[in-house]
Amino acid sequence: MRVIELYVEVLKKFGDFRGRASRRQYFIFFYISLIVILSSFMGDAFLKMWGIAFFGFLYIIITALPFLSLSVRRMHDAGKPGWPLALIIAITTAVVSIASLAVRVEDGVGLNAGNEFANGFLILCSLIIDGCLFIIYIIIMSLSSNIKGDQYGQKPVD
C-alpha cells in the first residue's frame, strides 16, 4: 500500500479497536501526525500567527481516537492486549496535571506557591516520567509482528 492509503485507512478505522495494524502503518501515521503538529506550532512561533497553531490543536483533537485505536491494533499485532495503553495514558495524565499545578506559581495558586525549587523539581520529575513512558511506548510499538494468526486475526498486509 502507498503512504496516503495507509494514512487514510487509519482514519477510516477510527473506532475499530479489533484486529491488527502493522509497524509500517503505525509509524507512517505517527510521523505524518508529528510533521503536521510540529509544523503548525513552529509556524505559529515563527510567523506569530495564532491561527496556525489552532490547526495543530484541531488536528490533535480530530486524530486522537484514530491514533488510540491504531495503537491498540498495533499492540494486538505484536501479540499483546491493548489495556496497558490505558495505564500509560492515566499515568501521563496524572503527571501532566501535577506539573500544570506547579506551573501556576505566577498566579499564587500553584501546588507549592512561592517555592520555586519544589515547582522546578515537580516539572523536572514530570518530564523524566513522561519521557520514560514515551520511550516504553515507542519500544512497545516497535515490537515485531506476531507472524502467525492469533486471537486478534491474521498478520496485516502492508
C-alpha positions in Angstrom: 0.0 0.0 0.0 1.1 3.6 -0.6 1.6 6.0 2.3 -1.6 8.0 1.7 -3.7 4.8 1.5 -2.2 3.6 4.9 -2.9 7.0 6.4 -6.5 7.2 5.2 -7.1 3.6 6.3 -6.3 4.6 9.9 -8.8 7.5 9.7 -11.5 5.2 8.3 -11.0 2.7 11.1 -11.2 5.4 13.8 -13.3 3.4 16.2 -12.1 -0.1 15.4 -10.2 -1.5 18.3 -10.2 -5.0 17.0 -7.8 -6.6 14.6 -4.2 -5.7 13.9 -2.1 -2.9 12.4 1.4 -3.2 11.0 4.5 -1.3 12.2 4.7 0.4 8.9 1.1 1.7 9.1 1.6 2.8 12.7 4.8 4.7 12.1 3.6 6.3 8.8 0.6 7.7 10.8 2.8 8.7 13.7 5.4 10.6 11.5 2.8 12.3 9.4 1.0 13.5 12.5 4.2 14.6 14.1 5.1 16.6 11.0 1.6 18.3 10.8 1.6 19.2 14.5 5.2 20.4 14.7 4.9 22.4 11.5 1.8 24.1 12.8 3.3 25.0 16.1 6.6 26.1 14.6 4.8 28.1 12.0 2.9 29.8 14.8 6.1 30.5 16.7 8.0 32.0 13.7 5.1 33.8 12.0 3.4 34.9 15.2 0.0 33.9 13.8 -2.1 32.1 16.4 -4.4 30.7 13.7 -1.7 28.3 12.5 -1.4 26.7 16.0 -5.2 26.4 16.1 -4.9 23.9 13.2 -2.4 21.9 15.2 -4.8 21.7 18.1 -7.6 20.8 15.8 -5.6 18.1 14.2 -4.8 16.6 17.6 -8.4 16.6 18.6 -9.5 15.0 15.3 -6.9 12.3 15.2 -6.9 11.4 19.0 -9.4 8.5 18.6 -7.9 7.1 15.4 -4.4 7.2 16.9 -5.7 5.4 20.1 -7.4 2.7 18.0 -4.3 2.3 15.8 -2.1 2.0 18.9 -4.4 -0.8 20.3 -4.4 -2.6 16.9 -0.6 -2.3 16.8 -0.3 -3.9 20.2 -2.6 -6.7 19.0 -0.2 -7.2 16.1 2.7 -7.7 18.5 0.6 -10.3 20.3 -0.2 -8.0 23.3 -3.5 -6.8 24.8 -4.4 -3.2 24.4 -5.3 -2.4 28.0 -1.7 -1.3 29.1 -2.2 1.8 26.9 -4.9 2.9 29.4 -2.3 2.7 32.2 0.2 4.7 30.2 -2.4 7.4 29.4 -3.6 7.5 33.1 -0.1 7.9 34.5 0.8 10.5 31.8 -2.4 12.5 32.6 -1.8 12.4 36.3 1.9 13.6 35.9 0.9 16.4 33.5 -1.8 17.5 35.9 0.6 17.7 38.8 3.1 19.6 36.7 0.5 22.0 35.5 -0.3 22.8 39.1 3.3 23.6 39.7 3.4 25.9 36.6 0.6 28.1 38.0 3.0 29.6 40.6 2.8 33.1 39.0 -0.9 33.2 40.0 -0.1 32.3 43.6 -2.3 29.3 43.4 0.1 26.6 42.4 0.8 23.4 44.3 3.8 24.9 46.0 3.1 28.6 45.6 6.2 30.6 46.4 8.6 27.6 46.4 10.3 27.8 43.0 12.7 24.9 43.8 9.8 22.5 44.6 7.9 23.6 41.5 11.0 23.2 39.3 11.6 19.7 40.8 8.0 18.7 40.1 8.3 19.8 36.5 11.6 18.0 36.0 10.2 14.8 37.5 7.2 15.0 35.3 9.4 15.4 32.2 11.5 12.5 33.2 8.5 10.2 34.0 6.7 11.2 30.8 9.9 10.8 28.8 10.4 7.3 30.2 6.8 6.4 29.4 7.2 7.7 25.9 10.3 5.5 25.4 8.4 2.5 26.8 5.5 3.2 24.4 7.7 3.5 21.4 9.5 0.3 22.3 6.2 -1.5 22.6 5.0 -0.1 19.2 8.3 -1.2 17.6 7.9 -4.9 18.6 7.9 -7.2 15.7 4.6 -8.7 14.4 3.3 -12.0 15.5 3.9 -14.0 12.3 1.1 -16.5 12.7 -2.5 -15.6 13.3 -3.8 -15.3 16.9 -7.0 -14.2 18.7 -6.5 -10.8 17.1 -6.6 -12.0 13.5 -4.1 -12.6 10.7 -0.9 -10.7 10.1 -1.7 -7.4 8.3 -0.6 -6.9 4.7 1.3 -3.6 4.0 
